[in-house]
């Protein structure tokens, strides 16, 4: 698959999502995930699939898609999918799991200061006691 094919397919998936056709969006993304795209592109596709599953209320499928993205990124010392999964867990109210992922990001030696700061900011949100400023 070349860049123009990838761009056309991701645009199609975005249009499907915009009109609420999330199953059709997932079909397009599944084709991309099964293609010969580089691993980091397939990781991006898996994150898009996680978001589509979330819009359909399919939490377990969304989490599985985030995990696929994390596996694809890991050999390249990337962790955008981990951050997104941690944010998703936070939105779900699964604070312990979210906290664990954010804490792991702060400890990564390859993380930039900005990335560490973002993870630390989320950890501060998780430490707040409900009902107190």
N, C-alpha and C positions, 0 to 999 in steps of 0.2 A: 504494500500500500504506500502511496506517495503522499506528500503533504496536502496536495489539492483534494485528494480523495478523503483524507482525514478531516480537512476543513469542511468539505461538503457534508460529510456524515455527521459531524458534531453540530453543524448548523441545522441539519434536519432534526436531530435530537432536541436541540434547543427550541425549535419551532413547535415540535410535538409537545414538549413540556409547557410551553407558553399557552397552548390552547387546551391544556389539561389532558392530553392523550399520553398519559404516563406509561401505559403498557407498550404503546408504539415506540415511545422514547426508549424504553428498556430493550425492545427488540433491536433497535438500531445500535444501541450500546453493546448488546451481546455480540453482535457481528463484529464490532470493533475489538472487543475483548478477545475474541477468538482469532483475530487476524495476526499478521506478521508485524504488527506495530512494535516499536521498541518498548521495553519494559516500563519506562517512565510514562510513556503515552498510554499504555494499558492501565497503569496506576491511576492516571487522571480519569480515564474512562470509568474505572471502578468507583472513583469518588462521585462522578456524575450519576452512576447507577445507584449508589447509596442514597443520594439526594432524591432520586426518582422513587425509590422504594419508600423512603420516608414520607413523601407526598402521598403515597398510596396507603400509608399507615402500616407498612410492613417493617416493623422495627428489627426483627431478627434478620431479615434479608438485608436491610440497610447495614447493620453491624457486620454481617458476613462480607458485604462488598467493601466496607472500610478495611476489614482484615486482609482481603485480597490485595487491596491497594498498598497496605503496609508491607506485605510480603514482597511485592514487586519493587518497592522503594528501598527496602533494607540493604540490599547489596551495594547500593549507590550512596549510602549514608544520607539518605533523604528522609524527611519525616513530616511532610505536609499532611499526609493522610492520617498520621498519628494525631496531629494537632486537631484536625477536623473531627476525628472520631472522639477525641477528648471533649471537644466543644459539644458534639452531639450528645454524648453521655451526660454532660452537664445540663443540657436542655431537657433531657429525659428525667432529670432528678437523680441520676445514678452517680452521686457525688463521690463516693469512695473510688469507684472505677475511674472516674474522670480525674480525680486528684492523683491517682497512681500514674496515669499516663502523662499528665502535666509535669509531675515531679521527675519522671524519667527524661523528659525533654530538657529540663533545666540542667541535668547532669551530663548531657551529651557533649563531648569535647568539640565536636564539629559545629555545634550551634553557634550562630553569631550572637553578639550581645543583644541585638534587637529581638531575635527569636527567644532568647532566654528571658528577656524582659516581658515579652508577651505571655510566655508560660507562667512566669512569676506573678504577673497581674491576675491571671485566671486563678492561680493558687490562692491569692489574697481574697478573691471573691468567694472561694470555697471555704475559707477560714472564718468568714463573717458569721456571727451568731444571728439567726433570724430574728427580726424585730428590733435590732439595735443598729444605729448608724455606723 
